[in-house]
Amino acid sequence: MREQLDKLLRHYYIYVPRGQTKDTIEPGKRLGLAVARSRRARLTVVAPQKNSATHHPELAKLEIVTERSGSPRDGGVGLAWCPTYSHGDGPAPRKNGYRPESAWEMESHRLERQLDLVTKLGDQPKYKSKLHDIVAARELYWEVSDRLPRALERYGMTPSEFYARGREWLIDFVNDVPSAAIGAALHERNFRNSYKRWTGNDIRDIDSMIEAVPYCDYVLTDKHVAAQLAKSAVGRNLGTKIFARIRDLMAELT
C-alpha cells in the first residue's frame, strides 16, 4: 500500500471513478485521508451538499465546503466528494461514450507538461533565454498541429512545407493567430516567474483567456491573469481592455 501511495503522490489530481460493479466510495475516502496524512496537510471536503459527506464519521469532523459555503484553503488537500450519480451521469450515458473524468485526465496531462518544463528550466537556466521560442514551439505542437493538415489544404501546402518556413516565420505565425498568441503569452509569463507553482486553475485560466480576449472588447479576470496580460502587448494589439476589478470595468462602461 505504501508503494502504491508513493506513486499516487506524484500527481496533483487523483480520480477515483464511481464503480459500476464494485463500490469505490470507501477506497476513495480512505485514499483522500491517506494523501492528507502523507502531506501533513489539512483535508478539506468539497461536496455538492454538506449532507453528502456528514453521514461519514471520518468526513463529518473535517471542514466541508460547497459552492455556497466558502472555498478550500490554499496549501491543503481537497477531497471532491461526489458519491452519487447525477441525472446525466449513469450507466446509460456511459454506454454512449460519456466520460466526465476524461476532462480531468486531460487537464492532469497538460499540467504535467507544464511542470516538466519548469523542472527543465530549473535544471538548465540557460534555456530561459530561449523561452519565447520554446513556448511558441510548444503552442504549435500541442495546440495547433492537429488542425494544421486540414487548414493547409486550402493553400496547397503540406505540414512539412509549413514547418520548413523556419523559426522566425513560425513565431510570426503564432503571434498572428490570436488564440495561440494569447496562450503563448500567458504561458511564457508564468514560466518566467521562477516562484510560480502551476496548478490546474492556471490551465483553466489560460483556456478562458484564449476564448475571451480575441473576441471581446472587455474582459474581467483575476489579478494574476490581468497582471500577466498587462506585461504582454497581445491584449493591447487586439484592442481588448483587461480588468481585474469590477468597479474599474463598471467605470469604463458608464
C-alpha positions as CSV (number, residue, x, y, z in Angstrom):
1,M,0.0,0.0,0.0
2,R,2.9,2.4,0.8
3,E,4.5,1.9,-2.6
4,Q,1.2,2.5,-4.3
5,L,0.6,5.6,-2.3
6,D,4.0,6.9,-3.1
7,K,3.2,6.6,-6.8
8,L,-0.1,8.4,-6.4
9,L,1.6,11.3,-4.5
10,R,3.5,12.2,-7.6
11,H,0.2,13.6,-9.1
12,Y,-1.8,16.7,-8.3
13,Y,-5.1,15.1,-9.2
14,I,-6.2,11.6,-8.4
15,Y,-9.5,10.5,-9.8
16,V,-11.4,7.5,-8.3
17,P,-14.3,6.7,-10.7
18,R,-17.7,5.6,-9.4
19,G,-17.6,1.8,-9.9
20,Q,-20.3,0.1,-12.0
21,T,-19.8,-3.3,-10.4
22,K,-17.6,-2.5,-7.4
23,D,-18.2,0.1,-4.8
24,T,-15.3,2.6,-4.8
25,I,-16.7,5.1,-2.3
26,E,-14.8,3.6,0.7
27,P,-11.4,3.3,-1.1
28,G,-11.8,6.8,-2.4
29,K,-12.5,8.1,1.1
30,R,-9.5,6.2,2.6
31,L,-7.2,7.5,-0.2
32,G,-8.1,11.1,0.5
33,L,-7.4,10.7,4.2
34,A,-4.1,8.9,3.4
35,V,-2.9,11.6,1.0
36,A,-3.6,14.3,3.6
37,R,-1.7,12.4,6.3
38,S,1.2,11.9,4.0
39,R,1.3,15.5,3.0
40,R,0.8,16.6,6.6
41,A,-1.8,18.9,5.3
42,R,-5.4,19.9,6.1
43,L,-8.0,17.8,4.3
44,T,-11.0,19.8,3.0
45,V,-14.0,18.0,1.7
46,V,-15.7,19.7,-1.3
47,A,-19.2,18.4,-1.9
48,P,-22.4,19.5,-3.7
49,Q,-24.2,19.5,-0.3
50,K,-22.8,19.2,3.2
51,N,-25.0,16.2,4.0
52,S,-23.4,14.3,1.2
53,A,-20.4,13.9,3.5
54,T,-21.6,14.4,7.1
55,H,-23.0,10.9,7.4
56,H,-19.5,9.6,7.1
57,P,-17.9,9.9,10.6
58,E,-14.4,10.4,9.2
59,L,-15.5,13.2,7.0
60,A,-18.1,14.9,9.3
61,K,-15.3,16.2,11.6
62,L,-13.4,17.8,8.8
63,E,-14.0,21.1,7.1
64,I,-16.7,20.7,4.4
65,V,-17.3,23.4,1.8
66,T,-19.8,23.7,-1.0
67,E,-20.1,26.2,-3.8
68,R,-22.3,28.3,-1.5
69,S,-20.3,27.9,1.7
70,G,-16.7,29.0,1.2
71,S,-13.7,27.6,-0.7
72,P,-10.8,25.2,0.1
73,R,-7.8,26.8,1.8
74,D,-4.5,27.1,-0.1
75,G,-1.8,24.6,0.7
76,G,-4.1,21.8,1.7
77,V,-5.6,18.7,0.2
78,G,-9.0,18.7,-1.4
79,L,-11.3,15.7,-1.5
80,A,-14.0,16.3,-4.1
81,W,-16.8,14.2,-2.6
82,C,-19.5,13.3,-5.2
83,P,-20.5,9.8,-4.4
84,T,-23.9,9.7,-6.2
85,Y,-24.8,9.8,-9.9
86,S,-26.3,13.0,-11.2
87,H,-29.1,12.7,-13.8
88,G,-26.6,12.9,-16.6
89,D,-24.0,10.5,-15.2
90,G,-25.0,6.9,-15.0
91,P,-24.7,3.6,-16.8
92,A,-26.9,4.7,-19.8
93,P,-24.9,7.8,-20.9
94,R,-21.6,5.9,-20.4
95,K,-22.8,3.3,-22.8
96,N,-22.8,6.0,-25.4
97,G,-19.3,7.2,-24.6
98,Y,-19.9,9.8,-21.9
99,R,-16.8,10.0,-19.7
100,P,-16.8,13.2,-17.5
101,E,-13.5,12.1,-16.0
102,S,-11.7,12.5,-19.4
103,A,-11.6,16.3,-18.8
104,W,-9.8,15.8,-15.6
105,E,-7.4,13.3,-17.2
106,M,-6.6,15.7,-20.0
107,E,-6.0,18.6,-17.6
108,S,-3.8,16.4,-15.5
109,H,-1.7,15.5,-18.5
110,R,-1.4,19.2,-19.6
111,L,-0.4,20.2,-16.1
112,E,2.3,17.5,-16.0
113,R,3.7,19.0,-19.3
114,Q,4.0,22.4,-17.7
115,L,5.6,21.0,-14.5
116,D,8.1,19.1,-16.7
117,L,9.2,22.3,-18.4
118,V,9.5,24.0,-15.1
119,T,11.9,21.3,-13.9
120,K,13.9,21.5,-17.1
121,L,14.2,25.3,-16.9
122,G,15.4,24.9,-13.3
123,D,18.0,22.3,-14.3
124,Q,19.1,24.3,-17.4
125,P,18.7,28.0,-16.7
126,K,20.3,28.9,-20.0
127,Y,17.1,27.8,-21.7
128,K,15.3,30.8,-20.2
129,S,17.0,33.0,-22.8
130,K,15.2,30.9,-25.5
131,L,11.9,30.7,-23.6
132,H,10.0,32.7,-26.1
133,D,10.9,30.3,-28.9
134,I,10.3,27.3,-26.7
135,V,6.8,28.4,-25.7
136,A,5.9,29.2,-29.4
137,A,7.1,25.8,-30.5
138,R,5.0,24.1,-27.7
139,E,2.0,26.2,-28.7
140,L,2.4,25.0,-32.3
141,Y,2.9,21.4,-31.3
142,W,0.3,20.9,-28.6
143,E,-2.4,23.4,-29.6
144,V,-2.3,23.9,-33.4
145,S,-0.6,20.9,-35.1
146,D,-3.6,18.6,-35.1
147,R,-5.6,21.2,-37.0
148,L,-2.8,22.2,-39.4
149,P,-3.2,19.5,-42.2
150,R,-6.8,20.3,-42.9
151,A,-6.2,24.1,-42.7
152,L,-3.2,23.9,-45.0
153,E,-5.1,22.0,-47.7
154,R,-6.8,25.3,-48.7
155,Y,-3.4,26.7,-49.6
156,G,-1.9,23.6,-51.2
157,M,0.7,23.3,-48.5
158,T,1.8,20.2,-46.5
159,P,2.8,20.3,-42.8
160,S,6.4,19.6,-43.9
161,E,6.4,22.7,-46.1
162,F,4.8,24.7,-43.4
163,Y,7.5,23.9,-40.8
164,A,10.2,24.3,-43.4
165,R,9.4,28.1,-43.4
166,G,11.8,28.5,-40.5
167,R,11.9,29.7,-36.9
168,E,11.1,33.4,-37.5
169,W,8.2,32.7,-39.8
170,L,6.7,30.2,-37.4
171,I,6.9,32.5,-34.5
172,D,5.3,35.3,-36.5
173,F,2.5,32.7,-37.4
174,V,1.9,32.0,-33.7
175,N,1.7,35.8,-33.0
176,D,-0.7,36.3,-35.9
177,V,-3.2,33.7,-34.6
178,P,-5.0,35.5,-31.7
179,S,-5.8,32.4,-29.6
180,A,-2.3,31.0,-30.0
181,A,-0.7,34.4,-29.2
182,I,-2.7,34.7,-26.0
183,G,-1.9,31.2,-24.9
184,A,1.8,31.6,-25.7
185,A,2.0,35.0,-23.9
186,L,0.4,33.7,-20.7
187,H,2.5,30.5,-20.7
188,E,5.7,32.5,-21.2
189,R,4.9,35.0,-18.4
190,N,4.1,32.2,-16.0
191,F,7.3,30.2,-16.9
192,R,9.4,33.3,-16.4
193,N,8.2,33.5,-12.8
194,S,10.5,31.1,-11.0
195,Y,8.3,31.2,-7.9
196,K,5.2,30.3,-9.8
197,R,3.7,26.9,-8.9
198,W,1.5,25.7,-11.7
199,T,-2.0,24.3,-10.8
200,G,-5.0,23.1,-12.8
201,N,-6.5,26.5,-12.3
202,D,-3.8,28.1,-14.4
203,I,-4.7,25.7,-17.2
204,R,-8.3,26.7,-17.0
205,D,-7.5,30.5,-16.7
206,I,-5.4,30.3,-19.9
207,D,-8.2,28.3,-21.7
208,S,-10.7,31.0,-20.7
209,M,-8.5,33.9,-21.9
210,I,-7.9,32.2,-25.2
211,E,-11.6,32.2,-25.8
212,A,-12.4,35.6,-24.3
213,V,-9.6,38.1,-25.2
214,P,-9.6,37.7,-29.0
215,Y,-13.3,38.1,-29.3
216,C,-14.3,40.5,-26.5
217,D,-13.9,44.3,-26.1
218,Y,-13.7,43.9,-22.3
219,V,-12.5,41.0,-20.2
220,L,-12.8,40.7,-16.4
221,T,-10.4,38.2,-14.8
222,D,-8.4,37.7,-11.6
223,K,-5.4,39.9,-10.6
224,H,-2.8,37.4,-11.6
225,V,-4.0,36.9,-15.1
226,A,-4.7,40.6,-15.6
227,A,-1.1,41.4,-14.5
228,Q,0.3,38.8,-16.9
229,L,-1.6,40.2,-19.8
230,A,-0.6,43.7,-18.9
231,K,3.0,42.7,-19.3
232,S,2.3,41.5,-22.8
233,A,1.3,43.6,-25.8
234,V,-1.0,40.9,-27.1
235,G,-4.2,42.1,-25.5
236,R,-3.5,45.7,-26.5
237,N,-2.8,44.7,-30.1
238,L,-6.2,43.0,-30.2
239,G,-7.9,46.1,-28.8
240,T,-9.1,44.3,-25.7
241,K,-9.3,46.0,-22.3
242,I,-8.5,43.8,-19.4
243,F,-9.8,44.4,-15.9
244,A,-9.2,42.8,-12.5
245,R,-11.7,44.8,-10.5
246,I,-15.5,45.1,-11.2
247,R,-15.6,48.7,-10.2
248,D,-12.9,49.6,-12.9
249,L,-15.0,47.7,-15.5
250,M,-18.2,49.5,-14.4
251,A,-16.4,52.9,-14.6
252,E,-15.3,52.1,-18.1
253,L,-18.8,51.1,-19.2
254,T,-20.6,54.1,-17.6
